[in-house]
Amino acid sequence: MSESRVKDQGATLTTPTGGSTSSGYKVASGSDIATSSTSTSIDRPDLVRTKAVTNAVYQNLMGRDATEKEIQQYHQDYLKYAASHPERVSVSGGTGGSTGSSTGLTETDYITNLVKGTAEAGDYTAATSYFDAMKSAMNTFSGGY
């Protein structure tokens, strides 16, 4: 990052230039002048990302890919959810401290929570648990004493 220097009544101020989003000033001696700013962003995934996320969740929780209808529905639902739960990042103080706060879930967590609550996911989990237990039992008693 390049910097420009400004002289103001005997103090040299260093100001960020060249695309920085900082709003602070730094005195050349190393002490900061207190400033603060807050930015808000909303996650807006495209349909390609939603399809990849949804299919990964479905494979993990239900052993199959999601249908196009399911992908479209989760995409629309998550866009509404993300718009009502923006991420806020605050930069404050003279030390350049940054704090972020997100009031919502990531797209993966959001879709995972919805899918986990379906009857199909519950059935798949139960069926695979029983199947794994049967395989374990068969391996225990196969050819050994």
N, C-alpha and C positions, 0 to 999 in steps of 0.2 A: 504494500500500500504506500503510495506517495503521500507526503505531508507538506502542507504549506505553513509558513511561520509568519506570525503577525506580531508587531511590537505595539504594546499598549501601556503607556505610562511606566516604562521601565521593566515590565514583565514580558517575557516572550511566551506566547501561546502557540501550541501546536494543534492544528485542526486537521481532522481526517479529510482526505480528498480521494476521489477515484472510486466511487461506488460504495463506500461504507455507509451503513445505516446508523452509525453511532451519532448521537447528538451532543456528545460531551466535548470538553476542551481539556487539554492537559498543559499545565504550566511546565516550561522546559526544566525547571528544577526537580520535577518528578511528582509534585503534588497535583491532585485533580481538583477541578471545580465540579461541585455536585450538580448532576443533571439526571433526568429520568425520562423514560419513554416506554410506551406499551404498544405492542402490536398484536393483532388478532388474525388468525388464519383458520380457514375451514378446509377440511380434507374433502376433495372432490375427485374420487377415483374415476377412471374411465371404465367402460364396460369390459375391456380386455383384462384389466387388473381384477375387477370383481369376478370375472369368470375363473381366473386362475385361483383366487382365494377361495371362492365357493367350491370349486372342484376339489381343492386340497382338503378343505374341511369335510366335504361329503365323503371323500375316499377314506379319511381317517375315522370318521364317526359312523359311516353307513356302508362302506365298502363299494361305493359306486360314484359315478360322476353325477352332477346336478343336471337337470333338464334345462333347456333354454328358458322355459317359463319360470323356473325357480331362480335362475341367475338374474333374469330381468326383475323379478320381485325383490330379491335381496338388494340389488343395485338401487332401485328406487327407495326402498325402505332405509338403506344406509345413507343415501344422500339427504333425506329428510332429517335423519338422526344427527348427522354431522353438522348440518346447518344450525341445529338447535343446541349443539355442544361444541362451540369453537375452542381452539387452543389459544391461550393468551401467554405471551412472553413479555416480561417486564425487565427493563434494564434500568438500574437506579444507583445512585450514589457515585462517589468519586473514584471508587476502586474498580469500576468496570464490571461490577457484579451483575450477574444475570440470573433471573429465576423464571422458570417456566411452569405453567400450570395447565393441565389439560383436564377439562371437565367431562370428557367422554372416553369412549372405547375406540380402539383401532378397528378398522374394518374386519380384520381377522377375528378379533375378540367378539365383536358384535355379531357376526354371522355364526361363530362357534356357539355362543350362548343361545341363539335362536334355534339352531339345529339340535343342540343337546336336549332341548325341551320338547322335541317331537316324539311321537309314539314310535315312528320308524327307527329313530336313533336308539331308543330304549330297547326295542326288539332286537336290533342288530347287536347291541352290546351284550344282551342276555344270551343270544344265540352263540356268539363267538366265545363268551365265557364258558358256556357248557361244552362247546366243541373243544376248546383248549383243555378243559378238565378231563374230557374223555380221552384225548390224545395222551395226556400225561399218565392216566391210569393204564392205558394200553401199553405205553412204553415201560411202565413199572413191572407189569406182569408178562411181558413178552420174552420168553426164552430164559428167564433167570429165576433163581430161587432167592 
